[in-house]
Amino acid sequence: MSPGDEHETSGGYGGTGQTRTRLPQGTGGDIYGGARRGGRSSSKSLVTVVGVVVVLIAAIAFANRGDGTSSSNDSSTSNGSKPDAASTAASGTKPVESKTGGIPSGFAHTEQGAQSAAANYSVALGSTGMFQKEIRHSLVNSLYTSGAASKLTGPMDQAYSADFLSKLGLDANGNAPTGSTFVSRSIPVGATVQQYSAGDAKVAVWYVGLIGMSGQTSTDPVTTSWKTWSFDLQWSNGDWKIVTDSQKDGPAPVPGDDTAATSDEISKAIDEYGGFTYAR
């Protein structure tokens, strides 16, 4: 999720250029008891706020990305019995068993390991922890190379200012108001290796993001966005680390005719349903 994005439709249902969203009963057509999308500020600046990370990374593109000479590695067998690295089928490889600061770590030094790392890193960087200074520092230092992390910390602290957080309904420490639940999640749908060598890899993760404030008084209900998150990874100190990353919109499926949940239902789901450790 990155700033400046909002849901756009092209064609829509029956060629009308519109999409349908069924709202919960008893709200007069507004979700969260009257909240309207794009009410306080443009949904462009809210729905995809997690991607502030990506904007900052683009600003420090001078970080070392390698010489770009790495080549693809086809891992398929001659008889076609084993899926190659670009296959859409899951490999069945077990996820990593170790964690560092609550984040999966110790990924295999393989194409599959790079994909697993990128998927799990997208989850961590798309979490609510990025809005809290201490957790954000821990995430950046754990997931990025030391060189990239040292250049990111300061600019990120400036970007996640008290003013910026207040626009999301959070206090200066990144906490939601009493009775409300701030939601920020990235859920990988799939991953693919675009380049691979023993020292570096480029992996793209297709994911759906959730972001917004769930609460009876919220004017920014939780919404979804579809993105592709590309990671330039480097094998460093026995694990895959991020050197740079970028995001782009889509591919986004046509929205279903689903009934939008109430704020209580969303808050309960966020509390009850934990995330996963992803493996290719």
C-alpha positions as CSV (number, residue, x, y, z in Angstrom):
1,M,0.0,0.0,0.0
2,S,1.4,3.4,-1.0
3,P,0.3,7.0,-0.7
4,G,-1.6,8.5,-3.6
5,D,-3.7,5.4,-4.4
6,E,-7.4,4.9,-4.4
7,H,-9.9,2.4,-5.9
8,E,-10.5,3.1,-9.6
9,T,-12.9,1.3,-11.8
10,S,-12.9,0.7,-15.6
11,G,-15.9,-0.9,-17.1
12,G,-17.3,-2.2,-13.8
13,Y,-20.5,-4.2,-13.8
14,G,-22.4,-4.4,-17.0
15,G,-20.2,-1.8,-18.6
16,T,-21.6,0.9,-16.4
17,G,-18.2,2.0,-15.0
18,Q,-19.5,1.4,-11.5
19,T,-18.9,-1.3,-8.9
20,R,-21.3,-2.5,-6.3
21,T,-20.7,-2.7,-2.6
22,R,-23.5,-4.0,-0.3
23,L,-23.5,-2.0,3.0
24,P,-24.6,-3.3,6.4
25,Q,-28.3,-2.9,7.3
26,G,-29.4,-0.1,9.5
27,T,-26.8,2.5,8.7
28,G,-28.7,4.5,6.1
29,G,-26.3,3.4,3.4
30,D,-23.2,4.5,5.3
31,I,-20.8,2.0,6.9
32,Y,-19.6,2.4,10.4
33,G,-22.7,4.2,11.4
34,G,-22.4,7.1,9.0
35,A,-18.7,7.2,7.9
36,R,-18.2,7.9,4.3
37,R,-15.2,6.9,2.2
38,G,-13.1,10.0,1.4
39,G,-14.8,12.1,4.1
40,R,-12.1,13.9,6.1
41,S,-9.4,13.6,3.5
42,S,-9.0,12.0,0.1
43,S,-8.9,8.2,0.3
44,K,-5.8,8.4,-1.8
45,S,-3.7,9.5,1.2
46,L,-5.3,7.0,3.6
47,V,-6.0,3.7,1.9
48,T,-2.4,3.1,1.1
49,V,-0.4,4.9,3.8
50,V,1.8,2.0,4.6
51,G,3.7,2.6,1.4
52,V,5.3,5.7,2.8
53,V,8.1,3.3,3.3
54,V,8.3,2.8,-0.5
55,V,8.3,6.5,-1.2
56,L,11.2,7.0,1.2
57,I,13.1,4.1,-0.3
58,A,12.7,5.7,-3.7
59,A,14.2,8.9,-2.4
60,I,17.4,7.0,-1.3
61,A,17.7,5.0,-4.5
62,F,21.4,5.4,-4.3
63,A,21.4,2.5,-1.9
64,N,23.4,-0.3,-3.5
65,R,21.3,-2.6,-5.7
66,G,24.1,-4.7,-7.1
67,D,25.3,-4.8,-10.7
68,G,22.1,-6.1,-12.2
69,T,23.8,-9.0,-13.9
70,S,22.1,-11.8,-11.9
71,S,20.2,-14.3,-14.1
72,S,17.1,-16.3,-13.7
73,N,17.4,-19.9,-12.4
74,D,15.1,-22.5,-13.8
75,S,14.6,-25.2,-11.2
76,S,12.3,-27.4,-13.2
77,T,13.3,-31.0,-14.0
78,S,13.6,-32.4,-17.5
79,N,10.5,-34.6,-17.1
80,G,8.4,-31.7,-15.8
81,S,7.5,-33.5,-12.5
82,K,8.6,-30.7,-10.3
83,P,7.2,-27.1,-10.6
84,D,9.7,-24.4,-11.5
85,A,10.3,-21.3,-9.4
86,A,7.7,-19.3,-11.4
87,S,4.9,-21.9,-10.9
88,T,1.7,-20.7,-9.3
89,A,1.4,-23.9,-7.3
90,A,2.6,-23.9,-3.7
91,S,5.8,-25.9,-3.3
92,G,4.9,-27.5,0.1
93,T,8.2,-26.5,1.5
94,K,7.9,-26.0,5.3
95,P,8.1,-22.4,6.5
96,V,11.0,-21.3,8.6
97,E,10.8,-22.3,12.3
98,S,12.9,-19.5,13.7
99,K,11.9,-15.9,14.4
100,T,13.8,-12.7,15.2
101,G,11.8,-10.1,17.0
102,G,8.6,-12.0,16.1
103,I,9.5,-11.9,12.4
104,P,10.2,-15.2,10.6
105,S,14.0,-15.4,9.8
106,G,16.6,-17.9,8.7
107,F,15.2,-18.4,5.1
108,A,16.8,-20.9,2.8
109,H,19.5,-19.7,0.5
110,T,17.4,-20.6,-2.5
111,E,14.8,-19.1,-4.9
112,Q,12.0,-20.5,-2.7
113,G,13.7,-19.0,0.4
114,A,13.9,-15.6,-1.3
115,Q,10.2,-15.8,-2.1
116,S,9.3,-16.8,1.4
117,A,11.4,-13.9,2.8
118,A,9.8,-11.3,0.5
119,A,6.2,-12.5,1.4
120,N,6.9,-12.4,5.1
121,Y,8.6,-9.0,4.9
122,S,5.6,-7.5,3.1
123,V,3.5,-8.6,6.0
124,A,5.8,-7.1,8.6
125,L,6.2,-3.8,6.7
126,G,2.4,-3.6,6.2
127,S,1.6,-4.0,9.9
128,T,0.4,-1.4,12.4
129,G,3.9,-1.7,14.0
130,M,5.2,0.6,11.3
131,F,3.2,3.5,12.9
132,Q,5.0,3.1,16.3
133,K,8.6,4.4,16.4
134,E,10.2,1.7,18.5
135,I,8.6,-1.2,16.6
136,R,9.3,0.6,13.2
137,H,13.0,0.9,14.1
138,S,13.2,-2.8,15.0
139,L,11.5,-3.8,11.8
140,V,13.7,-1.7,9.6
141,N,16.9,-2.9,11.3
142,S,15.8,-6.5,11.1
143,L,14.6,-6.6,7.5
144,Y,16.9,-4.3,5.6
145,T,20.7,-4.4,5.0
146,S,22.6,-2.3,7.5
147,G,23.4,0.2,4.9
148,A,19.8,0.7,3.7
149,A,18.5,0.7,7.3
150,S,20.9,3.5,8.4
151,K,19.6,5.7,5.6
152,L,15.9,4.9,6.2
153,T,15.5,5.4,9.9
154,G,15.7,9.2,10.0
155,P,13.5,10.0,7.0
156,M,10.9,7.5,8.2
157,D,10.7,9.2,11.6
158,Q,10.1,12.5,9.9
159,A,7.4,11.0,7.6
160,Y,5.6,9.3,10.5
161,S,5.2,12.7,12.3
162,A,2.6,13.4,15.0
163,D,0.7,15.5,12.4
164,F,0.7,12.6,9.9
165,L,-0.5,10.1,12.5
166,S,-3.2,12.5,13.7
167,K,-4.7,12.5,10.2
168,L,-5.1,8.8,10.5
169,G,-6.9,9.2,13.9
170,L,-3.8,8.0,15.8
171,D,-2.0,9.8,18.7
172,A,1.6,10.8,18.6
173,N,2.7,7.3,19.6
174,G,0.7,5.6,16.9
175,N,-2.1,4.4,19.2
176,A,-5.8,4.3,18.2
177,P,-8.4,6.1,20.4
178,T,-10.1,4.1,23.1
179,G,-12.9,2.0,21.6
180,S,-11.4,2.0,18.1
181,T,-9.1,-0.4,16.2
182,F,-6.5,0.8,13.7
183,V,-6.1,-1.8,11.0
184,S,-3.1,-2.2,8.7
185,R,-2.4,-5.5,7.1
186,S,-0.7,-6.9,4.0
187,I,-1.9,-10.4,2.9
188,P,0.3,-12.0,0.2
189,V,-1.6,-13.8,-2.6
190,G,1.5,-15.1,-4.4
191,A,5.1,-14.4,-5.2
192,T,7.5,-14.8,-8.1
193,V,11.2,-14.6,-8.7
194,Q,12.2,-12.1,-11.4
195,Q,16.0,-12.4,-11.0
196,Y,18.1,-14.7,-8.9
197,S,21.7,-15.4,-8.1
198,A,23.6,-16.7,-5.1
199,G,24.1,-13.1,-3.8
200,D,20.9,-11.3,-4.7
201,A,17.3,-11.8,-5.9
202,K,14.4,-9.7,-7.1
203,V,11.1,-11.0,-5.9
204,A,7.6,-9.6,-6.6
205,V,4.8,-10.2,-4.1
206,W,1.1,-9.8,-5.1
207,Y,-0.9,-8.8,-2.1
208,V,-4.2,-7.3,-0.8
209,G,-3.9,-4.6,1.8
210,L,-6.3,-3.6,4.6
211,I,-6.1,-0.1,6.2
212,G,-8.4,2.2,8.1
213,M,-9.9,2.8,11.5
214,S,-12.6,0.6,12.8
215,G,-14.8,2.3,15.4
216,Q,-18.3,3.8,15.8
217,T,-17.0,7.3,15.4
218,S,-14.5,6.6,12.6
219,T,-14.9,8.5,9.3
220,D,-12.2,6.3,7.6
221,P,-13.6,2.8,7.5
222,V,-11.3,-0.1,6.7
223,T,-10.8,-0.5,3.0
224,T,-8.8,-2.8,0.7
225,S,-6.3,-2.2,-2.1
226,W,-4.5,-4.6,-4.4
227,K,-0.8,-4.1,-5.0
228,T,2.4,-5.7,-6.3
229,W,5.4,-5.2,-4.0
230,S,8.9,-5.8,-5.6
231,F,11.9,-6.5,-3.4
232,D,15.6,-6.3,-4.2
233,L,17.1,-8.8,-1.8
234,Q,20.7,-9.5,-0.8
235,W,22.1,-12.6,0.9
236,S,23.7,-11.1,4.0
237,N,24.8,-12.7,7.3
238,G,23.0,-15.9,6.6
239,D,19.6,-14.5,5.6
240,W,17.8,-12.5,2.9
241,K,17.8,-8.7,3.5
242,I,16.0,-5.9,1.7
243,V,18.2,-3.5,-0.3
244,T,15.4,-1.5,-2.0
245,D,11.7,-2.1,-2.8
246,S,8.9,-0.5,-4.8
247,Q,5.2,-1.0,-5.4
248,K,2.7,-0.6,-8.2
249,D,-1.1,-0.9,-8.4
250,G,-2.9,-4.2,-9.1
251,P,-3.7,-6.5,-10.5
252,A,-7.0,-6.0,-8.8
253,P,-10.0,-8.3,-9.3
254,V,-13.5,-7.1,-9.8
255,P,-15.1,-6.4,-6.4
256,G,-17.6,-9.0,-5.3
257,D,-21.2,-8.2,-4.2
258,D,-20.3,-8.6,-0.6
259,T,-22.0,-7.0,2.4
260,A,-19.6,-4.6,4.2
261,A,-19.1,-5.6,7.8
262,T,-19.9,-3.3,10.7
263,S,-17.1,-1.7,12.8
264,D,-17.7,-4.2,15.6
265,E,-17.3,-7.2,13.2
266,I,-14.1,-5.8,11.7
267,S,-12.6,-5.1,15.2
268,K,-13.5,-8.6,16.4
269,A,-12.0,-10.2,13.3
270,I,-8.8,-8.3,13.7
271,D,-8.5,-9.4,17.3
272,E,-9.4,-13.0,16.7
273,Y,-7.7,-13.8,13.4
274,G,-3.9,-13.7,13.6
275,G,-1.5,-13.7,10.6
276,F,0.5,-16.5,9.1
277,T,4.1,-17.3,8.3
278,Y,4.3,-17.6,4.5
279,A,6.4,-20.1,2.6
280,R,6.7,-20.6,-1.1
